[in-house]
Amino acid sequence: DVQLQASGGGLVQAGGSLRLSCAASGFSFDAYAIGWIRQAPGKEREGVASINTRDGSTYYTDSVKGRFTVSSDSSKNTVYLQMNSLKPDDTAEYYCAAHPQPIPLYGIKWFEHLGQGTQVTVSS
C-alpha cells in the first residue's frame, strides 16, 4: 500500500522558515510524482509544489515561487518542502500527495494518493 507520512509542521512567526518532510513507502519512489497540497479552513484545496522524482523537474504555485523549494532524496524515499519567508496566508494543513508518472506536475491537486497532514501556522 502507498503510504505517505508528512511531518515538520508547527507554529512560526511571519518571515520564519519550516521544512516539511514526506516519508514515502509501499511503491517505487522514482516511478511517482510527489508533492504538497494545502488546505486552510474555508478555502479550497491548493496544489503547492511537486517534483518528478526521476528527472528532478518541479512545479510551484505562483504564491510560493521564490519562497518554497521542493526536493527529493531517493536514498531516503523522502520529499522535502523548504518554506522560507512564511506569511500568515501560508497557514494551512499541508498534505503529501503522490501519483504514478507520467502526470503533469501542475495537477498535484488531483494526485491519486494523499497522506496525513501536518499543520503549519504562521503568526503575524
Disulfide bonds with the S-S distance in Angstrom:
Cys22-Cys96 1.89
